[in-house]
Amino acid sequence: MPGGNLTSTSEPWMATTWPEAGAGLMARRNQLHGAMVDVPLAFDNAVSTAAAKEKGIVSGVAGDSDILLVPDLVSGNILVKNLKDLAGVVMAGVVVGLSAPFIPTSRAEAPASRIASLALAALMFHRRPRLPDGPPPPEAHPCCAPQPDAACCPLPR
């Protein structure tokens, strides 16, 4: 799970590297079971073994990434539309961080991508962590779902 970024390092002063830093911390805490994580990786290193090799990057995911993490909705939208329109990729997109997965499909989205997004959202919703007393509480903030103390939140709120 690499991050798509213009740098190959996490920088505290660069907000676009914060999601990658969070994913890296979650991986070190073994919170991403079964995932091979290497963050951050610039986009070319995430999708091209040749680019990673040229830059001397040794990584188990460089050039063979299954998930690309983006810092915000606008960056994700640009990436998705480029992959879909220029490479003919079937996309499954879900916005995370809310109390339930949100599917931001385009009006021009292909049926295969809509179905893939619905399937991914259903899997994420049914596998989400639950509090011992039942379902998660309602959202306290529209952009950030409530998190248990053990959850990874490396950034100040």
Beta strands, then each sheet from edge to edge (+ up, - down):
strand 1: 4-5
strand 2: 41-42
sheet 1: 1+ 2+
end
